[in-house]
Amino acid sequence: MTAAEPQNPLHRRALLRAAAVLPVAGAGVAAFETSARAVAGTAPGDAHASASVSASAGHGGRFDPESPRFVLAVLPDTQYLFDADSTDPAPLREAFRHLVAERGEANIAFMTHLGDVTEHGTEDEIGRAADTFRTLHGKVPYSVLAGNHDISSGDDQRGDSAYLAAFGPARYKSMPTYRGASPDGYNTYHVLRAAGRSWLVLALDWRISDKGLTWARGVLDAHPTLPAVLTTHDIAWADDDGEAQLSDNGKRLWDGLIRGNDQIFLALGGHYWPPGRTVLRNDSDNDVHIHITNYQDRYYGGAGMIRTYGFDLARGVVDVETFSPWLLARDPAKRSPLEAETIELTGDTDRFSLEIDFAERFKGFAPVAVPKPRPASAVMPRGTVAYWRFDAAGTSVGGTAGKPVADGAVVRDLTGNGNDLAVSLLSSSGPDVLTWSADHHPGQPAHASLRFDGGKSPDRGAILTTSARAALNSEKFLRGYTIETFVRLPEPFEGDHSWMGILSWEGRNGDAGKTTGWSPLEPTCSLNLSPERFLQFVVYPQRQDADPTSWSHAVPVGRWMHIALVNDGRRTVMYVDGSKIARNPSQPSTGIATLGKPFVLGATQFDESFGQGFYGWLGDTRIVNRALSVGEFLNPYV
């Protein structure tokens, strides 16, 4: 507990050129954000920790250890709440009740206290604090470490103390996350299961000894694949702008433990105020985030303020928030001005997000196991009418990255149904407009794709089409269908590629007798990309005179995504990365009004011309004549 001291140094096609003929209808490509196992590089977990944490999740809602999103709660200096005869544990009790009540909803994995539990470390203060912490027992696992106000003096070799008696190893033995303590008892470590993998939390004394450092290094060595969060009381101080730098003790921890152990990616401390943060580079040239959390100088000794680190491995971020559950629980009409302004802190050091590519950050000690290619026979369920892939199983064009795919090359339909695709280069297209690539979605069965370099001014591109007699040309899909593909847009996404097509059937809806729709020249079925990078799937059903259209969100560039278009015989739903998008039409939609015209990958025909072609990568593409569930999709991670 101390202030920082410097010496411690639209509507569809509205942009169609004023209703002029548009040669192509757009395609979209977005990113696949792999689930926890793929992103974090799931290492073989600790079976004890996994089973135990799951078993303890029944209180306050069920904690899900496999969800890609979880919360690490952090509680800083509470010393002014346990200060001799001015003790008031009410704010802390409310904070604990909040964690218990919200465990399932927020998916709270663990809580860690950063030291200075009490003001004087007396038996009475320690006893009151220990009793308050019982609110969490058996409901939310946690760690506590000693701060300078909890103990008399010295490092972790100081021997017995009131603190050690109450918050030593015996306190944690019944917790499923607790895995051990240093011989002196002042340092503990915990393994928790969250986001489908195991994580290590080190809770270190405020003055760790050389023996303690040796013990901590041994813990890391014994768990070499686990990402680690280091917690201690004194590690850094910050200036009034929140710029943090290591304290003297922090420098010792950095040199003796953190910088040489790549597993430690986050280090948390209290002790000083104001709060602050910094990022340092370790010996592996990776980021280590160092944060100060302490609000004892605020109203009511911090009012039981907690900070939550919301890990989102799907998005690759950690969202940080700071608030007082005790003040939040008050009747808003009865809050005093000081209470109202302390409920939630929104400054740059209190509320922020960290972007972390977890797979990249952890690859040095827990590399992601890349899934092996899956044979075609393993991904052709009942009802598969066509399946194309661009590795050796599907085509002979591959083998060298950037190798042009020649006009007339054939991509085989691996179902044996005869829906082979032939390559055609559009006008004004050079030989490099279609090339083979080893790039692929992490969850894609085949580890290969085709790179399309389509565009406008002049229109150029490449298309892959079925033959005139292919069975797929006339398939009506009256009982439902699923169309899947893997797509990636280049980054940067240069040029005008609005309304380019990803896939379609040739044939106009006007020729199918449809009178409802944007234009009689529109294809009977197409997947396109709007100028805002919204995926658009428009289909003219076989039975209804309608044009139900699904729209996605604005999809990102530079990352793979999995797209699935699922019709159950009644209506159509678009999924992006296994998530149902919002703008799916409710109008009936039975089948597809195919007219015996070829199926096309790489563009959409409009007004007798394909115009510009697709710009980006396309991977495995599959069509099934029934509605598949999310669990049956080509992508095993969604």
N, C-alpha and C positions, 0 to 999 in steps of 0.2 A: 504494500500500500504506500504509494508516494506519487507526487506529481513528477512529471518528466523533468530531469535535471540535465542541462546541456553537458555538464561535465561528465556525465555517463553516456558521454556522448552516444356496261354495257349491255347492252343487249348483243346477241350474237352477230358478229360481223358488222357492227355499226361503223367500224373503221374501214369498210370495204371500198375505200376510194370512191365515196359518193355513189355507191351502188354500181360502180363499174365492175367488170368481170374480174374476179380475184382468182389467179391461177392455183393457189394452194390454200388449204385450210390447216391451221397451225398445229404444231406439236409441242409438247412440253417435256421438260426434263427436270427432275428434281433430285433431291438427295435422299439416300437411305441413311437414316440414323440408326445404326444397329442397336440392338437391345443390349442389356447390361453385359451378357456373356461375351458378345462379339466386341463391344467397345472397350470394356475394361480388361479384356484378355483374361477370362476366368481361369484362375489357377486351381489346381486340385485343392478344394477347401478343407477345412478342419471339420471332420464329421461330427465331433463332439459339439463344437460351437454351433454348427448348423442345426443339428437336431435340438440342442438345448434352447437356442434362441427361439426357434419355432414353437417349442413347447411352452415357452414363457409368454407368448404373445397374446394370450387370451384376455388379459386385463386391459381395460381402456380401449378396446378395439383390437383387432388382430393385426399384428405387425407382419408384413409380407417380406421375407428375406430375399425373394427372387425378383421383386419389382425393380425396374431400373431407376427408381426415384426413392430416396430415403433422406432422413434428417439426422444430423448430428447436432445435439443441443449443447450449448456452452454456457456455463454459469460462472461469472467472474466474482471478484472479491465481495463477500457478504459480511465483512467484519463489523460494520456499523449496526447490523441487525442482531448481533450477539456481542453486546458491549456492556458488560457488568449489569448494573441495575436498570439500564435503558434498553435492555433486550426486547425485541419485538420480532418474533419469527413469522408473523402473519404474511408478509409479502412472499417469503420463501415457500411457505406452505401452499399458497395460491399458485406459485410458479410450478411446484411439483404436481399439484392437482391438475393443472393445465396439461402438463406433459403426459400424465396418466390418461386423462380424458381424450387427448388428441393423438394418442400413440397410433391407433389404427388409421385414422383419417389422414394424418400428416406422415405416417410411416416413420415414426421416430425410432431409430435404431439404438441410440445410446445418448447419455448425458455425461459431460465431464466438467468438474469444478476445477478452477484454475488457482486455488489456494487463497490464503487469508480467509478461512471460514469464519474465524472469530477475531475479536480485537486484541485480547490479552492472552489467549490460549489457556485460561484457567480451567480447572476441572468443571466448574459450574457452566461456563460458556460452552466448552466442548460438549458437555453432557446435553445441554439444551439443543445445540446444533445436531448432535447425533440423533437425538429423539425426533427432530424435525425431518431428517433424511429418511426416517422409517416410512414416510408417505410413499416413497418410491419402491420400497422393498417388494420383490416378487412381481413388480409391475413394469418398471423401466430400469434396465441395467445402467450402472454409472461408475465413475471413478472420482476420487477426491485425492488431492495432493497437498502437502504442507507448504504454507506460505510463511514468511518471516514473523507474522503475528500469531501463528499457531504454535510455535515452538520457541524455546528460550534462546538458543544460539547454536552455532556450529553447523557442520554439514550432516549428511545422512548417517554418519557414524556416531551421532550424539547419544545414542542409547535410548532408554525408555523415556516416555513422555505421556502426558494425558492425551495428546493428539494420537499417538501411536496406539494407545489402548483402545481408543474409540474408532479410529479410522485406519487401523492397520489391516494386514491381510485377512484376519479373521472375519472382518466385516463383509468381505467380497466372496468368501468361499462358496456361498450358496448361489451366487450369480452365475448364469450360464456362460457369460463372457469372460469371467476371471480365469487367467491362466497361470499366474504366478507373481512372486515378489522377490526383490533382492533380499539377501540374508538379513540385512538390517531392518527390513520391513517398510521402509519409507518410499520405496519405488515399486510400482506395480505395472503389470501389462495385461491387456485385455484383447481378445480376438472376437470380433463380431461378424456375423454373416449378414450382408446387405448387398443388394444389386447383383445377386447371383454369385458372389464371391466372398472371400474372407478379407477382413481389414484388421490392422493392428493399431492399437492405441497405447502409447507409452505415457504413463503418468509419473513424472519425475519430481523429486524433492526440489525445493527452491535453491538449495545449495548441494548439488550432487557431488559426491567425492570421486576420486579416481577409481575406487572400487565400484562405485555406482556406474560410472561410465563403462567400465569393463563389462559389468553385468548387462547394461543396455545394449552394448554391441553384441553380446552373446545372444540376446533375445532376437535381434535382427538377423544374426547369422543362422539361428535355428528356424527362422521363418523367412527364407530368402525370397519368396515370391509374393509376399504380402505388402501392399502399399501401407505406409505408416503415417499416423498423425501423432506428432510429439506435443505433449502438453506439459507445461511447467509454470511456475509463478513469475519468474523474472527472466525475460529473454530480450526485450527491446523496449525503447522509449520513443516517443514521437514529439515533434514540434506542434505548434498550434495549427499548422496546415495538414496535420495527419501524416507527415512524412516520417516513417519510422527508421531507426537504426539500432543495431545491436547494442545492448548494454554490455558491461564488462562480463557479467555472467553469461550473457548471450553469445559473446565472442568465444568464450570457453566451450560452450555447447556446440557452437558452429564448427570450431576447429577440431574438437575432440569426438564429435558424434555425427553431426548433421551433414556436413559437406562431403564426407567420404561414404555416406550411406544413401544411395540413390532412392531407396524405398521411402525416405521421409520427404513428402511433398508439401506438407502443411505443418507449421509449428505455431502453437498458440500460447500466449502468456497474458498475465494481468499485471498487478503490482503498480504500474505507472498509469497516470492519466496525462493528457487526453488519449483516447484510443487512436490507433494508427495502423499503418500497414506498409509493407515493402515486399519486393521480390528479389531474391538473390539467386545466383547461379552456382550450382554445386560442382563437384569435381567431374561429374558426368555431363556437364554443360546443360543441365536441366534446371527448370525453375523450382524454387522452394518459396512458398508463400508464407510470410511471417506476419502475424497479426497481434496487436495489443487489444485486449478487451477489458475495460474497467470503467465502472460507472459509480463508484462509491462517492465521488464528489458531487453527484447529482442529487436531486430532491429525494429525501427519505433513504439516504445511503444507497441509492440506485434502485430502490423500490422493487427489489427482487428481479431486476432486469435479466432477461435471458437473450442470448443470441442463437439463432438457428442457421446452420449451414445445410441448405437444401441441395443435396447432390442429385443431379439429373444426368444420368449417363446416356440417355437417349439424345439429349440436346448438347451434351458436352459442356455443361456449365455447373457452377455451384452458386446458388442464389443465397445471399446473406441478408438476414433481417434481425432487427434488435427491438425488443418491446417488453413491457411489463404486464404480465398476466394479471397481477394484483390490481393494477389500475384499470386494465381493460374490463375487469369484472365489476367495477363500480357503476352505479347508475349514472349515465352521462349527465343527467340534469343536476346531479349532486356533486360532480367533480369540481374541486377548487381549481383556480387558474394554474397553480403549480402541477397539480395532478394531470390536468388536461394537456399541458405541454410536455409531459414526461412519458406519456403512454407509449409512444412509438418514436424512435429516433430515425431520422431520414438523411442525415449528413453523409458525405462521401465515405466516411470511415465506419458508418453504422449500417448502411443499406447499400449493397453493391453486388455485382455478379463477377465471378471469375470464369473465364473461358478456359477450359482444360480439355485437350484431346487426350482422353484417358488412355487409349490404346498406345498413342505415341509416347505419352509421359511415362508409362509403366513398361514399355517394351524392353528396357534394359535389364529388368529383373523378372518380368512376367510377360514375355512376348505372346501376342495373340496367336493361337493355333489356327492357321488358315484351313478352313474345311477343304477336304479333298474333293475333286470333281465327282459328281454322282452320275452313274450310268443312266442313259436314256430310259432303260427299262424300269428304273426305280422312280421315275417321275412322269409316268404315263398312266394315270388312274383310269378307272372305268369311264368310258365316254370321251376319251381323248381322240379328237379327230385330226389334229395337226400339231406337230412339235418340231420347231426348228432351233438349231444351235450352231455355233460358228467355230467349234473346235474340229478336230480330226474326225469325230463321229458324224458331224453334220455336213462338212465340206472339206475339200482338199486345198482351199485357198490359203489356209493359215500357215503359221510356222515362223514368219519373220515380221516383227512389228513394223507397221508402215507399208507393208507389201500391197501394191494395188490389187484390187479384185477386178478381174477383167470382165468386160461386157460379154454376156452369155454364160458366165460361171453359174453353177447350179448348187443350191443349198437343199439338201435332201430333207423330206418329211420323214422323220424317224419313226412315225407310227406305221409306216408301210401302206398308208391310205392313198398314196400317189399325189399328195399336195406339194410337190417339190416347187421351190422358188427359183426363178431364173433372173439373173442380174441384167439390168438395162441402164445405160448411162443417158441422162437427159441431155437435151441440146445445150451447147456451150459448156460442156463438162469435159475436163481433162481427165487423164487416167488416175489422178490422185484424188478424185472426188469420192472414191470409196476405197478404203484400205482395211486390212486386217489388223486387229489389236489384241494384245493379251490382257488388256484392262477389262475388269469385270466387277460386278457387284459381289461383295463378300459372301452372300448367301446364294449366289447363282450356281446351278448345277454344273454348267460348263464354264471353264476358265478362259473365255474368249469372247470377243464382240466384234462388231463392224463399226468403223469410224466413218461417218457421213460428213461431207463438207459441202452441203447444199447451201444455196443462198439466192439472193436477188441481184439484179442489175449487173450482169445479166442473170436470168434465171438459170440455175444449174442444180445438179444433184444426181442421185442414183436411186433406182427403185428395184425391189424384188417382187416379182409377181408369179402367181400360179399360172399353169398352162390353161388354154381355152377349155380343156375337158376335165379339169380337176373337180373332184366331187365337192370340195369346199365351196366352190363358186355358187352352188345352188342350195346349200344347206340352209334350212329355215329356222332351226333352233326353237321350235315351238314349245318345247318342254324346259327351256332355259339354256343358259350358256355362261361360260367364264372365258374371258380373253385376258391373258397376262403377258406382260413384257417387262424388261428391265431397261431403264433409260438413264442417260447422264448427259447434261448440257455442259458445254465447255465453259471454262472460266479463264479469262473474261469472256462474256457472251457478246461477241462483237458483231456489229452489223444489224440489219433489219431482218429478223426471221419470224415476224408475226404471221400467224395463221399457217405456218408450215405444218405438214401432216406427219403423224407417226405411223398410223396404219389406217386402212380403209378397204372397202369393197368398191370396185368400179360400178357404174350404174347409177342413174339419177332417180331421185325419188319421184319426179314427175312421170318418168317412164313406168314407175310402179303404181301409178294412179293415185299418188298422194297429193291432196290439194291443200293440206295444212302444213305450214312450215315457212321458213324464211325465203327459200327460193326453190323452184322446181328443178334447178340445176345442181342442187346440193346432193352429195353422195348419200346412199341409203344408210351408210354407217361409216363413221370416221372418228378418230381420236386426233385432236389438234392442239395447238398452243396459241392463245390469244396474245395481243400486244403486251398485256400486263403479266405474261407468263402464267396465265391460268390454264390448266388442262381443261379441254372441252371434249366431252364424248356425246355425240349426237347420233341417235338411231331412229330410223323410220321403221316401225314394227310391221310385221307381216300382216297382222289382223287389224290393227287400228290405223285410222288416218290421223296421225299425230307425229310429233318430232320431239319426244322427251329428251332433254339434254341435262347432263351432269356437268357441274363446274367444280374444279378444285380451288384451293387457295393459290396464292402466288408461289410457285415452286422455286427453290433456290438453284443455283448453278454450281458446277464443280464437284457434285457428289452424285452417286448412283441412287436411284430409287426404284422401287417395285410398284408397278401399277396393275391393278386387277379391276375388271369390269364384269360385274356379276348380275345376271338376270335369272330370277326364279320362275319365269313364265308369266309373271304378273307385273313386275317393275324392275328397274335397273339401279344398281348402286355402284359407285366408284370407290375403290379403296386405294389409298396411297400409303405405302409402307405398312400395310395391315390395318390402317386406321380408316374408318368410314368417313368420307367427307360430308360436309353439311348440305351442299346444294344438289341433292338428288331429287329428281322429279317424282311426284306421287302419282302422276297419271299412268293408266295401264299401258303396258308395253309387252307384247307377246311376240317373240321371235324377231327376225331381221328380214326385211324385204329384199333379200338378195335376188339378183336377176340373171344368174348364170354367168356373171362377169367375174374376172379375176380378183382375188384377194391381193392387197398391195402392202408391202412394208416400205417405209421411207418417204411417202408423200401422199397427198390427196388430190385426186383429179377434179378439176372444175372447169366447165365450159370447154371440153375436149382437150384440155391441156393439163399436164402435171405441174408446169411452171417450176418454181423452186422446190428443191428437195429438203429433206431433213438435215439438221445441223447438230451433230453430237454423236453419241454412241448408242447402239442398240444391242441388247444381249438376248438371251434365250426368250423365245416367244412360244406360247402354247394356247391352244383353243380346245375347250372341252364342251360337249353338248349337254351340260347340266350345271346347276349352280354349285360351286364349291364353297366350303366354309373357309374361314381365315386359316384354320389349321391345316388345310389341304393345299394352300398356295405353294407355288414353286419356292418361295423364300422361306427357309426353315426357321428364321429368326423372328418372324412375325406371327 
